[in-house]
Amino acid sequence: MRPCYLIPMSKLPTKAEVLDWISANPTLTSKRDIAKAFGIKGADRIDLKRILRELEDEGHLEKRKKTYRDPDRLPPVSVLQVKAPDANGDLFAQPLEWHGEGVEPTVLLIPRASDPALGEGDRILARLQVVHEVDHNYEARLIRRIGASPRRVVGIFRKTAEGGRIMPIDKGSDKEWMVETEATGGAQEGELVEAEQAGPARGRMGLPRARIVERLGDPTAPRAVSLIAIHQHGIPDDFPPEVLAEADSMKPAGLSGRTDLRDMPLITIDPVDARDRDDAIFAEPDDDPQNEGGHVLWVAIADVAHYVTPGSALDREAKSRGNSSYFPDRVVPMLPDRLSGDLCSLHEGVPRACIAVRMRIDAAGNKLGQRFYRGLMRSPASLNYAEVQAAIDGSPNDKTGPLLEPVLKPLYDAYDALRAARERRQPLDLDLPERKIKLDEDGKVTSVDFADRLDAHKLIEEFMVLANVAAAETLIAKDTPLLFRVHEEPPQEKLESLRDTAESAGLTLAKGQVLKTHHLNQLLHQAAKTGESELINLATLRSMTQAYYSPKNFGHFGLALQNYGHFTSPIRRYSDLIVHRALVTAHKWGDDGLSVQDIERLETTAQHISDTERRSMMAERDTTDRYLAAFLSERLGAEFTGRVSGIAKFGLFVKLDETGADGLVPIGTLGNEYFHFDRDAGTLMGGSTGRIIGLGMRARVKLVEAAPVTGGIAFELLELDDDEYQSVQGGRQARGRGRGRGKPGTSPRRKLAKAKTKDAKTKRKVSRQRREKN
């Protein structure tokens, strides 16, 4: 109900009375509102207008869009720009509509669980409420976000008479940016630069304006590859001085308040080039006679929560980054090296603070229970995967030999039990070989190989999965908030697409029932016996939803687990740090557990770190693309084999068998005929020949372009399945072998692709007729 604001008056109000009323009624500030409030009618309105004009001239009022307000007060709904978090982790905002004199008012943002994650520079529309506290004047609640911080671009600088231009390095981007002379920042011709938008385009057809904020050096330098992705995706790679100072002031944790685990042989097993070691393991037979053949497993994780406390400078920076980002030539860590490479890294022979979990499993690998400890450990050995596997396979070295019987073999015995449990649980069993890019000392690609997949890798994975389950179950039992790792079931339409792809390869996927991971595994195992394994594995991966973090538990479909939270990597994932703090709170281990702000902002934190995880994935993928393009740039004209990995209206993508590089075959090079792109069927169909191009088809291509700066790769199609492409009068034309020129293929896959195209067109036609009828 709208409040009554009439004030009976028998004469004109004084200036002070007008100012007091406007201050008390900031939403009702037009001349009409003021006149109504004071009961002013007729000719007296002229005198009221005079009073308002005088107050305006004296600077007490400001007239904007026919309303009056105190220039030293903010309107109840204001446009704000978000500032960086303060020392307590609170977000303040700068009012963009304040025109008063003196000290600018301070505005504290009060987040709600449903609000999106806000970052420094974001512009928002917010509802304000006046408060009378010492540290701020207003509290603001988000209405909506109306703009982000200035758009940034990474590109090559080219000098011009007016200053310069920036040629963006994004694949597919041909928009240039204009840089005025005073905004070049001293950049040199051909230099790689980072710039931010400085204003709109000049004129209707002009270029957007930019201001160079950082010079990144030679774009052709090998080590510029990851630097480009880091800046392009806005990943912070320098720690603020206060964060480094806080990290440098840290001292190693002592034994006080901790369980002494220093005599337990908790070993670390990592890649040979590992930059941090945040997990250690140990296993032994269970001596409980009621658990014959069972095992006791220990997983110890670096106690990052001891050093990174809620609201500290380290905490704010870690949360902002969300996670570490890994590139072939460098790591952009979540925490400074004093922590990630030293105090929180479980190095051999030195005492380190940890949070450890003791788990009991039976002979079949079923977990019987767990108990968590806040401890102090000292690892007897830092090992790598290859030497551990070699020791188990009969070739121990000087380091693994003494550990073989007392430490390594019991680990593998426990792993055998966990592997049996995994077989029964049937998590999604994708077989997607990881390609490893090897660089020389100068950062130049020397080879692209398939990474080894050893039992030692699988052992660590199973131990970590079990520990993550134990953490989630413990916190659920203790009714303590946490962040779950969520992976929801794939949507039905994606499963139908996967089913079609499987049928095109002569395989089957179960239908007419609730789909479980074991149904997908049956399909994957069918494909493994054919030449379609990579196609089906990729298609299955694409049918999956993306995993994310949430304070609500929706289960993990891919792992076939109901309760799952990330606990095992707090050095490189903020989600795990939240889980560690939750364990501290649940066990009453100290005052460095979950803060009130941590709990209130779990939803916002989950959204933010899910976003930063995707940001890192895209940056890592772009870096890999650029390194592969650099590697292939010396092999222009060479021929390769691969598979069609993507279909678009502008062409098709082919993934090479040798390196896994993806390149584009432009649609204009496919033939003189017009190709129809069918999004629903995922095909290209020749308008005159009716030939179908679909996912998974074998292809032979010639490399015609590889651009290391953008990562772009282009191919010329030489052969597709059993069709050969030959140049005809400057165009391209298909010639079938044994079927007559230009005739569509008759393989089962092509028949199904054509049927899918026809079915998709029929569905669209029926849908259109229904809309027209309604």
Order of alpha helices (4+ residues) and beta strands (2+ residues): alpha-alpha-alpha-beta-beta-beta-beta-beta-beta-beta-beta-beta-beta-beta-beta-alpha-alpha-beta-beta-beta-beta-alpha-beta-beta-beta-beta-beta-alpha-alpha-beta-beta-alpha-beta-alpha-alpha-alpha-beta-alpha-alpha-alpha-beta-beta-beta-beta-beta-beta-beta-beta-beta-beta-alpha
